[in-house]
Amino acid sequence: MQRPRPSRKFTRLVLALRLAWLLPVTLLGLHYSFRNLHELSRQMFMHHDSWASLANPLVGAAAGGALLFFTWRIWRKTWLIMTDRLYPEKAALTWQIVWLILLVILPYWIYRG
């Protein structure tokens, strides 16, 4: 048996909260990935340093790529919710609030960590 469709108001609220954290996290992931790829190319082609100096930019680029892959999956699910092919769960509102709180912590963790 299929669950009843949630109200439009609930769906719009979930989408608004989802876009409020997803857009900045995507931009943050792009910036972090490109910054680490730039650092990696600088280390490889300009400085010709040791392999140990490449570890930090490599790990950073991989982490940025993983974040972008994760956000791409969430963008896809957001599109399915927007086109009414998927309905948000009851706990979706709580999860969006948790993600907004993490959005406040994430830049500090990435850039000061």
ABEGO torsion letter per residue (X at the ends): XBBBBBBAAAAAAAAAAAAAAAAAAAAAAAAAAAAAAAAAAAAAAAAGBBAAAAAAAAAAAAAAAAAAAAAAAAAAAAAAAAAGABBBBAAAAAAAAAAAAAAAAAAAAAAAX
